[in-house]
């Protein structure tokens, strides 16, 4: 085989990983995402979006615009070729509102089929269900209303107990709002209220979170972050009070494009529809009675993948699965994180299940800094925790993981971004996690035997380390010093017991 042929061969996923691709033909954008990694939490290996605007013609005259179709087909040819070269020759291709509603939609589908891409036309209820599954995939305890805003439609889904219940689809995409607003200054408010009431959704979100899905609403959240100086620019699980939706309507009435372009992460292609997206969000959450707004970076595409998983795979905790994968990839000993978690858990038996879960994830990342220069291991831990591609965790949880790893690798003080997203009591808790990890890492040398042959305990006025007699020699001067530091963080003494 020639060297050129060798380089041209598709790169295949690592053992135990699955590579998948999805092409999402939306009313506003067309996107290719190639995923690679564990099936429960695959990461985006490649992600490209083209704002084709297929839905503009549909909202105008019921037809896909010829120029938009050509732009879309050009992008699809590129996407198909890229998929082949990345080892996904037949990415799953789905089309949504614009294509299913356009009078010439079938003609467009026929041309896509000629490219060798079988297309699934999703119904409105299909879209809503997939968006709901996407939120469940990334926020397993989600209990509320999912709203997925696209160019041609708005989908709502009730999610609870890991299931999607009621679903609906409404002709309220951002490309259609101009036509509604043209009927009068209060036309959109009346249309939203009437539509939700007629379909049984009015008040259905009373006291429940509203999960925001779709690029337009994610862009609104980016703007909200910018306005509030939020210290961690990670959109997934970003939280807003419901009144922020109306506040964004007022802000957008006075901001020009130049100032909007200064917002980090805000796509310029989304700017023209931001005001419409904010107006719609404000009316929808008011009529639902939503208690809070939570952004989900996962939506329809991830819901499609999640829907194909087995029950066993769905039951996996996405945070634990992804941190275990990262710990195994960057650490020295794959089993080390789980052993550390069991070893130090007796010190934290009073914690809530939510905090215990974050602590477990932190333990799985406990060895991620060892390849870094010793002077920068603490920074590596912070970087991994704060900026890792995690789901199933909010900013507070990221901050606690980051401070624990910072402490475990010898970092001193509190990093400003962490103090901006965690409370003082949460920082104290995370510091104790980090000091326990620091003790466990030094005592065990990173291997299993010492952890298996010892245990920690809270015993009266002391943090007790109980060691099997054969391993007593491991309790050296540095270990003793770290043991005392950990005990002092609890306001207790350090005690050694050899059994």
BELKA-V520547 format. One record per run of one state. SS is the DSSP state (hx for helix, st for strand, lp for the rest). FROM is the first residue (numbers start at 1). TO is the last residue. If there is no record, write none. Layout:
# BELKA-V520547
SS;FROM;TO
SS;FROM;TO
This chain:
# BELKA-V520547
lp;1;2
hx;3;8
lp;9;17
st;18;25
lp;26;29
st;30;37
lp;38;38
hx;39;41
lp;42;42
st;43;50
lp;51;53
hx;54;61
lp;62;65
hx;66;85
lp;86;91
st;92;95
lp;96;96
hx;97;101
lp;102;104
hx;105;114
lp;115;118
st;119;121
lp;122;123
hx;124;138
lp;139;143
st;144;149
lp;150;153
st;154;160
lp;161;162
st;163;170
lp;171;173
hx;174;181
lp;182;186
hx;187;198
lp;199;208
st;209;213
lp;214;214
hx;215;228
lp;229;238
st;239;240
lp;241;242
hx;243;252
lp;253;256
hx;257;260
lp;261;267
hx;268;288
lp;289;291
st;292;295
lp;296;299
hx;300;307
lp;308;310
hx;311;314
lp;315;317
hx;318;330
lp;331;335
hx;336;348
lp;349;352
hx;353;364
lp;365;373
hx;374;387
lp;388;394
hx;395;408
lp;409;415
hx;416;419
lp;420;423
hx;424;444
lp;445;447
hx;448;452
lp;453;453
st;454;459
lp;460;461
st;462;467
lp;468;468
hx;469;474
lp;475;476
hx;477;489
lp;490;492
st;493;498
lp;499;499
